[in-house]
Amino acid sequence: MSDTTTPELGQDVLFGIAQLALEQVDGLRPLAPPARVGEFLTGRRAKGIRIDRDGDVVDVDLNVTVRYGTEIPAVAERAKRVVREAVASMTGLEVRSVRVTVTGIDVADDDADGADG
């Protein structure tokens, strides 16, 4: 048995790692894109994460929304770092790029439920 054999990693594993890493970043969340027919049938959704893999090299695209009042450049850099580190450390793959696109702002409406009292 050779130590150089790397296990095959399914696309869902890479998505899961990126998704869990993003959950550590306060102030943003992945955008849930409109479902396509195949996603309805399989039950799988990318949730604003796209990962392109070419052998042992991956490129990650993140479409996110940020909470109003969040410093966008800082949270985007943190997202890049945590996703890059998580994917690289857990899979051994080279993460060539992580691109973050902010597609919207979440306005917190935590006070809306109790405002009429």
C-alpha positions, 0 to 999 in steps of 0.5 A: 500500500502506497502513502502517496495514494490520495482518496477521491473526493466528491464535489459534495465534499468540497462544497461541504467543507467550503460551506462549513468554513463560511459558517465561521465568518460572522456577518455573511452568508452564502447566497442561495441561487435559484434551484435548477431542475436537476437540483430539485430532483437530486436535492443538492444545492450549491448555496452560492458556492462554485468549485472548479477542480482541475486535478489537484488544483481548485478555484472557489467562487463564493456569492454571499450577502453581508449583514448591514454595517459589516465592513465588506473588505474585511469580511470578504478577506476573512471568508477567502482565508478560512475557505482556502485554509479549510479546503487545503488542510482537509483535502491536500488540494491546492487552492489556486483562488478564492473569489468573493462576490457580494451580491446583497446586503441583509438588513437586520430586522431583529427588532421588528417582532417586538417593535409594536408593543 
